[in-house]
Amino acid sequence: MTKALTRTDFNFPKQKNVYHGKVRDVYNIDDQYLVMVVSDRISAFDVVLPEGIPYKGQVLNQIAAKFLDATADIVPNWKIATPDPNVTVGHHCEPFKVEMVIRGYLTGHAWREYRDGKRSICGVPMPDGMVENQKFEQPLLTPTTKADQGHDEDISREAIIEQGLVSKEEYEMLENYTRQLFQRGTEIAAEKGLILVDTKYEFGKKDGKIYLIDEIHTPDSSRYFYADGYEERLKKGESQKQLSKEFVRQWLIENGFQGKAGQKAPAMNADFVSSVSERYIELFENITGDSFVKSEIVDIQSRIEKNVNAFLSSI
């Protein structure tokens, strides 16, 4: 099987610490810069699955870089450069303790809540009579807490402000940025025959200024439907053809895993791993309109170390 990058342990010049997340390994360079290495790990239900997905990290990193550039006129972002296919180097920001989730359609987590009889999510009402994958009249903002470990939790706008996670003034700015970013992402997706269904954004601060941080509009943070056939499938009550991580979640559910206590993630065989890799590449080519160029992965660790060290020595 093709090699996948599932663990990094670099020691870059002026490195102060490293944070190993579910998918990304983030290296703090002198409290000034972050080197974000996007691995090939894959998580679902907030659990890192046993096998890595070849080229997934490159796909995520390059899609995020493209969309950060395409939205820089809306809000400043943390990106400085992408010195390697799996790496972004950017500003070290203090992250807000919430993730801004925005939903244009009733699907995924929102649908599961709705199906179970709930008619509000994060304090935002959802109307009766909706069906799975139906478009909301207006996109819903459904923020979550940002967990260092374990599950992110739904939280209301009021609770965020009341608990002091974000000030009222700054939260209103985050809401405004989120809606503008989602609108831009929706327009770009539509040009490629896709529907941006839902996504999440993370923000941070540096020197008193708000920045968009982390990834945006990738298949890890977003869900896409194909526009062609959407209405027909909706009327028939059929599943939508989609490009997202939801198909991995569905496969896990079918194999008895939803990240609950006592459950063990099922092993993914080589054919399934390969199919997931192909789906990620498919999304890259669909959403960007570019052909995906596979990077050299015989010795990914050495390649990344060489490229990052060369960049850091130039700044």
C-alpha positions in Angstrom: 0.0 0.0 0.0 1.1 3.6 -0.7 2.7 5.3 2.3 0.8 7.7 4.3 2.0 10.4 6.7 0.5 9.5 10.1 3.1 10.9 12.6 5.6 13.7 12.6 8.2 14.6 15.2 10.4 17.4 13.8 12.7 19.8 15.6 12.8 23.0 13.7 15.0 26.1 14.5 13.6 28.2 17.3 10.8 25.6 17.9 9.2 26.1 21.3 6.6 23.3 21.3 4.4 21.1 19.1 0.7 20.3 19.2 -0.4 17.0 17.8 -4.0 17.4 16.8 -6.4 14.9 15.3 -5.1 15.6 11.8 -2.6 18.4 12.0 0.8 18.7 13.8 1.4 22.4 14.6 4.9 23.5 15.5 5.3 26.8 17.4 8.3 28.8 16.1 9.4 31.3 18.7 5.8 32.4 19.4 5.9 34.2 16.0 5.0 31.6 13.4 3.2 28.3 13.2 4.3 25.5 11.0 1.2 23.4 10.3 1.9 19.9 8.9 -1.2 18.4 7.5 -0.9 14.6 8.0 -2.8 11.8 6.3 -4.6 10.9 9.5 -8.3 10.8 9.2 -10.8 11.4 12.1 -14.5 10.8 12.4 -16.8 11.2 15.4 -13.8 13.1 16.9 -11.8 9.8 16.9 -8.6 9.3 14.8 -9.0 6.2 12.8 -6.3 3.5 12.7 -5.2 3.9 9.0 -3.9 7.0 7.2 -5.2 8.0 3.8 -2.5 8.6 1.2 -2.4 12.2 -0.3 -5.2 13.3 2.1 -2.9 15.8 3.8 -1.7 17.3 0.5 -5.4 17.6 -0.6 -6.5 19.4 2.5 -3.5 21.7 2.7 -3.7 22.8 -1.0 -7.5 23.3 -0.9 -7.2 25.4 2.2 -4.4 27.5 0.8 -6.4 28.2 -2.3 -9.5 29.3 -0.4 -7.5 31.4 2.1 -6.1 33.3 -0.8 -9.6 33.6 -2.4 -11.1 35.1 0.8 -8.3 37.3 2.0 -10.3 40.4 1.0 -13.1 39.4 3.5 -10.9 38.8 6.6 -7.1 38.7 7.1 -5.9 35.1 7.5 -2.9 33.5 9.1 -1.3 32.0 6.0 2.2 33.3 5.0 3.4 30.5 2.7 3.0 26.9 1.7 6.7 25.7 1.4 5.7 22.0 1.0 2.6 20.3 -0.4 1.6 19.2 3.2 2.7 22.3 5.0 1.4 25.9 5.6 3.5 28.4 7.6 1.6 31.3 9.1 1.1 33.8 11.9 0.9 32.5 15.5 -2.5 33.6 16.7 -4.4 33.1 20.0 -7.5 31.0 18.9 -11.0 31.8 20.0 -12.4 28.9 22.1 -15.3 28.4 19.6 -15.7 27.0 16.1 -18.1 28.9 13.9 -20.2 26.2 12.2 -22.6 27.4 9.4 -25.3 25.2 7.8 -27.1 25.9 4.5 -28.9 22.5 4.5 -30.5 20.1 6.9 -28.0 17.3 6.9 -25.4 15.4 8.9 -25.5 16.3 12.7 -28.4 18.8 12.2 -30.5 16.2 10.5 -29.8 13.5 13.1 -30.9 16.0 15.8 -34.0 16.9 13.7 -34.9 13.3 13.0 -34.8 12.7 16.8 -37.5 15.3 17.3 -35.4 18.4 18.2 -36.5 21.6 16.6 -33.6 23.8 17.6 -29.8 23.5 17.4 -27.5 25.8 19.4 -30.5 27.8 20.3 -31.4 28.4 16.7 -34.9 27.2 15.7 -35.5 24.8 12.8 -39.0 24.8 11.2 -41.3 21.8 11.2 -41.9 19.8 8.1 -38.4 19.7 6.7 -36.8 16.7 5.1 -33.2 15.5 5.0 -30.9 17.6 2.8 -33.5 20.4 2.4 -32.1 23.9 2.1 -32.7 26.3 5.0 -34.3 29.6 4.1 -31.2 31.3 5.6 -28.0 29.5 6.6 -28.0 28.6 10.3 -25.0 29.6 12.6 -24.5 26.7 15.0 -21.3 27.2 16.9 -19.5 24.6 19.0 -17.0 24.7 21.8 -13.4 23.9 20.7 -12.2 20.9 22.5 -8.5 20.2 22.9 -9.4 16.5 23.3 -12.7 14.6 22.9 -15.9 16.0 21.5 -16.7 19.5 20.5 -20.1 20.5 22.0 -22.9 22.5 20.5 -23.3 25.9 22.2 -25.7 28.9 21.8 -24.6 32.4 20.9 -26.0 33.6 24.2 -24.0 31.0 26.2 -20.7 31.9 24.4 -21.1 35.6 25.4 -22.4 34.8 28.9 -19.5 32.5 29.6 -17.0 35.0 28.3 -15.6 32.7 25.6 -15.9 35.6 23.2 -17.0 39.2 23.8 -20.3 40.3 22.3 -18.6 42.8 20.0 -16.1 40.3 18.7 -18.7 37.5 18.4 -20.8 39.7 16.2 -17.7 40.2 14.0 -17.1 36.5 13.8 -20.7 36.0 12.8 -20.4 38.6 10.1 -17.1 37.1 8.8 -18.6 33.6 8.9 -21.6 34.6 6.7 -19.4 36.4 4.2 -17.0 33.5 3.9 -19.8 31.0 3.5 -21.4 33.2 0.8 -18.0 33.4 -1.1 -17.5 29.6 -0.7 -21.0 29.0 -2.0 -20.4 31.1 -5.1 -17.1 29.4 -5.8 -18.6 26.0 -5.4 -21.5 26.8 -7.7 -19.1 27.8 -10.4 -17.8 24.2 -10.2 -21.2 22.5 -10.2 -21.2 21.9 -6.4 -23.2 23.0 -3.4 -21.4 24.1 -0.3 -23.7 22.4 2.3 -22.1 23.3 5.6 -18.7 24.2 6.9 -16.8 25.5 9.9 -14.4 28.4 10.4 -11.9 29.1 13.2 -10.6 32.5 14.1 -7.8 33.8 16.3 -6.2 37.1 17.4 -2.7 38.6 17.0 -1.8 42.1 18.1 -5.5 42.8 18.7 -6.5 41.9 15.2 -8.8 39.0 14.2 -7.5 36.5 11.7 -9.1 33.5 10.0 -7.0 30.5 11.0 -6.6 26.8 10.2 -8.2 25.2 7.1 -11.3 26.4 5.2 -13.6 24.7 2.7 -11.8 21.4 2.7 -13.6 18.0 2.8 -12.6 17.6 6.5 -14.3 20.9 7.5 -17.0 21.1 4.9 -19.7 19.1 3.1 -20.4 19.4 -0.6 -23.3 18.1 -2.8 -23.2 17.8 -6.5 -25.7 20.4 -7.8 -26.7 18.3 -10.8 -29.5 16.0 -9.7 -29.9 17.6 -6.2 -33.6 18.6 -6.6 -34.5 15.3 -8.2 -32.9 13.3 -5.4 -34.5 15.5 -2.8 -38.0 15.0 -4.2 -37.5 11.2 -4.3 -36.0 11.1 -0.8 -32.8 9.7 -2.1 -29.3 10.3 -0.7 -27.4 13.1 -2.2 -24.3 12.5 -4.2 -21.7 14.3 -2.1 -18.0 15.0 -1.7 -17.3 15.1 2.0 -16.2 12.9 4.9 -19.8 11.9 5.5 -19.4 8.7 3.5 -16.6 7.7 5.9 -19.0 8.4 8.8 -21.7 6.3 7.2 -19.3 3.4 6.6 -18.3 3.6 10.3 -22.0 3.6 11.4 -22.7 0.6 9.2 -19.8 -1.1 10.9 -21.1 -0.4 14.4 -19.0 2.6 15.3 -20.1 6.1 16.3 -17.3 7.1 18.6 -19.2 6.1 21.7 -17.7 4.8 24.9 -16.6 1.2 24.6 -16.7 1.2 20.8 -13.6 0.3 18.8 -13.0 1.8 15.3 -13.2 -0.9 12.7 -10.1 -1.7 10.6 -10.1 -0.2 7.1 -8.9 -2.6 4.4 -6.6 -1.5 1.6 -9.4 -1.2 -1.0 -11.4 1.1 1.3 -8.4 3.2 2.1 -7.6 3.6 -1.6 -11.2 4.5 -2.3 -11.2 7.2 0.4 -7.9 8.6 -1.1 -9.6 8.7 -4.5 -12.6 10.6 -3.1 -10.3 13.2 -1.6 -8.5 13.7 -4.9 -11.8 13.9 -6.7 -13.0 16.7 -4.4 -9.7 18.6 -4.9 -10.2 18.5 -8.7 -13.9 19.3 -8.5 -13.7 22.2 -6.1 -10.5 23.8 -7.4 -10.8 23.0 -11.1 -7.1 22.0 -11.1 -5.6 18.6 -11.8 -4.1 17.1 -8.7 -0.4 16.5 -8.9 0.7 13.8 -6.5 3.7 14.7 -4.5 6.7 12.5 -3.9 5.9 10.3 -0.9 8.8 7.8 -0.8 10.3 9.8 2.2 7.7 12.4 3.1 9.4 13.2 6.5 12.7 14.2 4.9 11.0 16.2 2.1 9.0 18.2 4.6 11.9 18.8 6.9 14.1 20.0 4.0 11.4 22.4 2.6 10.4 23.9 6.0 14.0 24.4 7.1 14.7 26.2 3.8 11.7 28.5 4.2 12.4 29.3 7.9 15.9 30.3 7.1 14.6 32.8 4.6 12.4 34.8 7.0 
